Amino acid sequence: MSNMQKIWLSSPHMGEHEMKFVQDAFETNWISPVGPHIQAFERELAAYNGIGHVAALGSGTAAIHLALIVLGVSRGDEVICSSFTFSASCNPIVYQGATPVFVDSEEETWNMDPVLLENAINDRLAVAGKLPKAIIVVHLYGMPARITEIMAIAKKYSIPVVEDAAEAIGSNIEGKKLGTFGDLGIFSFNGNKIITTSGGGALVSDNREWIEKARFLATQARDAAPHYQHSEIGYNYRLSNICAGIGRGQLMVLDDRVKSRRDVFGFYKSTFSKMSSIRFTSEPKGYFSNRWLTTILLECPDSQLFREILRLALERENIESRPLWKPMHLQPVFKDCPAYVNGVAEKLFNSGLCLPSGSNLTVSELQRVAEVILASMVTIADKSISIE
Ligand SMILES: *Cc1c(COP(=O)(O)O)cnc(C)c1O
């Protein structure tokens, strides 16, 4: 193992104002899931995204769970979800006693394939005898999904859409922020995301009733009575005032963080531009990705093997990289769920790698990563794999 300092995939990057908000929370003794930073953070998030209503929550997962509850998802229902994602996108479907139905990706954005989505809806109608109760569309690695097409299909069948923009805050299509296309959207502020509150999330919508309902459920569903009275099952899902303070500071630097992440992507892309076996995703016209993580696809024979060679070479130099998300339809825990598959997500999983992408990486750190990759690619070439 190298004794060089560790380079992380994506680490927290605080700005100048977070500490002031946290200090203020201490000084005013709002050290709880109640307090002025929470409302302010909700207002500021709503303004940034151009959406009517926001509930600040303890995690992105909690936001997805509450989205499904306000949409009435319950036992016996089916909910369609992108297969190429992190398990947190679909675990809440199971929390509700419903069944996930997975839909594979298209090649360009790596996100849900709209054609396959419509096939899945029609097939579920034929096989299960009813329409899916909701659709969860994920914008993976910050890249916008084909959300306009997906919304049109969802509308045709009157199925509500939850946009999982956990990785995509700051991304947009023609200026409209991701998370605001669907009936509900969610963001995550977990430690490795583009901005963080240490742990946190948000549920957003233009539907005020849904967001008010989500806040009510997130604070143990307490009825309006002086004693503790409950007519519904509640959750402890609210964000703390301290974490909301961190979030307010992070929101102030979000656009800088997006720019830095896009610069990291630009660095890798130009550094590896001569290597035809390393492929990057490009943004369709009008699409703007926050480039949360830079992902590469190895396009050569034995790409899975060489992806591992590359990953291990980086690890030896104390550099963290990671295979792309393993599709949900290939996860042991979801093996019995219906899935509509075209092989795209599986291919991405087999031959893709996430590179260190933090907004706080220095030029010399990026060069360290690039050198290891360039050297490994030469080794790979020596093993008679074609690179030009
Ligand atoms: C991080 C993430 C989540 C979950 O967010 P948490 O805040 O970690 O609960 C959901 N979906 C995707 C795609 C994510 O990357």
The ligand as an SDF file (V2000), in Angstrom:
LIG
                    3D

 15 15  0  0  0  0  0  0  0  0999 V2000
  -27.8080    8.4020   -1.6660 C   0  0  0  0  0  0  0  0  0  0  0  0
  -28.9420    7.9100   -2.4680 C   0  0  0  0  0  0  0  0  0  0  0  0
  -30.2090    7.6990   -1.8950 C   0  0  0  0  0  0  0  0  0  0  0  0
  -30.4650    7.7230   -0.4260 C   0  0  0  0  0  0  0  0  0  0  0  0
  -30.1480    8.8770    0.2280 O   0  0  0  0  0  0  0  0  0  0  0  0
  -29.7310    8.8140    1.7850 P   0  0  0  0  0  0  0  0  0  0  0  0
  -29.7270   10.2490    2.1620 O   0  0  0  0  0  0  0  0  0  0  0  0
  -28.3790    8.1750    1.8270 O   0  0  0  0  0  0  0  0  0  0  0  0
  -30.7660    8.0320    2.4900 O   0  0  0  0  0  0  0  0  0  0  0  0
  -31.2540    7.3390   -2.7240 C   0  0  0  0  0  0  0  0  0  0  0  0
  -31.0810    7.1860   -4.0390 N   0  0  0  0  0  0  0  0  0  0  0  0
  -29.8780    7.3510   -4.6220 C   0  0  0  0  0  0  0  0  0  0  0  0
  -29.7730    7.1930   -6.0990 C   0  0  0  0  0  0  0  0  0  0  0  0
  -28.7680    7.7020   -3.8540 C   0  0  0  0  0  0  0  0  0  0  0  0
  -27.5680    7.8340   -4.4410 O   0  0  0  0  0  0  0  0  0  0  0  0
  1  2  1  0
  2  3  1  0
  2 14  2  0
  3  4  1  0
  3 10  2  0
  4  5  1  0
  5  6  1  0
  6  7  2  0
  6  8  1  0
  6  9  1  0
 10 11  1  0
 11 12  2  0
 12 13  1  0
 12 14  1  0
 14 15  1  0
M  END
$$$$
